[in-house]
Amino acid sequence: MTTNSTRNNASLAAIQDKARETRSLLPPNIIDMHELSAPAIRAVFELADSLRSLPPDQAVQLQPGRVVSTLFYQPSTRTRLNFDAAAQRLGASVVGFCDPATTRAGDFYQESLEDVVRFTSELVDLVVLRHHETGAALRAASCSSVPVISAGDGYGQHPTQALGDIWTMCGILGELRNRRIGMVGDVNIRSLKAISIGLSTLNVGELVYLLPKGAVFPEVVVRTLDEKRIPFRFVEHIDEMLSSVDLVETIGVNHPNHNSARDTRMRSTNVCVDDGSWYRIDAAAAQRHHGHMPPVLHPGPRTDELSVDFDTHPGAHYFEQARCGMWVRMALIAALLNT
């Protein structure tokens, strides 16, 4: 007779096998969405599905005794807490900092990123880095003795945000191949850039963009979409977007300088200063598109592009999105620690 303990062990063993298989498909570090193949992305999603179905008391048996370091040189709420929760749900411990001012990197010594990462990687099994300098994740990976996951660097990419958001899209829409995904905001921002690249890898049907006034569409995304033969187009108003897509991801148009260590309010001179109606999603927009209001995602934090009066609408999926991000980060951590 099969006991519950035997079934639980079999389940854990199957997930460990899946984690090892996923690891074989992943690059050494998670930094650039271009390095993730379609099979690798799907394997991460399948592992996230398996982890989500696992009872918490079993999940913590997957990585006991392992240590994950979160080095956050730039402010974060959702991403940092996502990684902390993901690691601890797997049974791993978390060490690190959320403000470099509390370390030798931010005081008199101004310790270099390379030294911080090199020393830290001798103490832990995985390094998660968020940094304001574009390219910092690659620098960290070059001197780390353990895998590095980028939690966003400057105007580079934010791969784990992209993977979590795309997995959320799959959960809402199913197959993405014939789907039209809308994105509101500056695609130079690391999250939308990484999402665009990831969706192109999965052969999404079409990408539709609503950019800030005067924004320049990044050449790296143009090249990627052209190479993957992904149709894309631009609209000029949120109503045009909402009436023509299957799902919308918005981050809005007002952002701090992502190459700064601290978030300070700024408004680009390229952004049209008006009432914001051309990009805002709110209850009024939902009412205008009653009968065809697509699901809405937002990685946070929000400003005036997404009204709180939309939070109770059935199409509001951004709180669910945050939890999905945790499961995907659990999958990545579980895979990378299976070495």
HELIX and SHEET records of a PDB file:
HELIX    1   1 ASN A    4  LEU A   25  1                                  22    
HELIX    2   2 MET A   33  GLU A   35  5                                   3    
HELIX    3   3 ALA A   38  ARG A   52  1                                  15    
HELIX    4   4 PRO A   56  ALA A   59  1                                   4    
HELIX    5   5 ARG A   78  ARG A   89  1                                  12    
HELIX    6   6 PRO A  100  THR A  102  5                                   3    
HELIX    7   7 LEU A  113  SER A  121  1                                   9    
HELIX    8   8 ALA A  136  CYS A  143  1                                   8    
HELIX    9   9 PRO A  159  LEU A  173  1                                  15    
HELIX   10  10 ARG A  190  THR A  201  1                                  12    
HELIX   11  11 GLU A  219  GLU A  227  1                                   9    
HELIX   12  12 ILE A  238  LEU A  242  1                                   5    
HELIX   13  13 ALA A  283  ARG A  288  1                                   6    
HELIX   14  14 VAL A  308  PHE A  310  5                                   3    
HELIX   15  15 TYR A  318  LEU A  336  1                                  19    
SHEET    1   A 4 SER A  93  PHE A  97  0                                        
SHEET    2   A 4 VAL A  67  PHE A  72  1                                        
SHEET    3   A 4 LEU A 126  HIS A 131  1                                        
SHEET    4   A 4 VAL A 148  ASP A 153  1                                        
SHEET    1   B 5 PHE A 232  VAL A 235  0                                        
SHEET    2   B 5 GLU A 206  LEU A 210  1                                        
SHEET    3   B 5 ARG A 180  GLY A 185  1                                        
SHEET    4   B 5 LEU A 247  GLY A 252  1                                        
SHEET    5   B 5 VAL A 296  LEU A 297  1                                        
END                                                                             
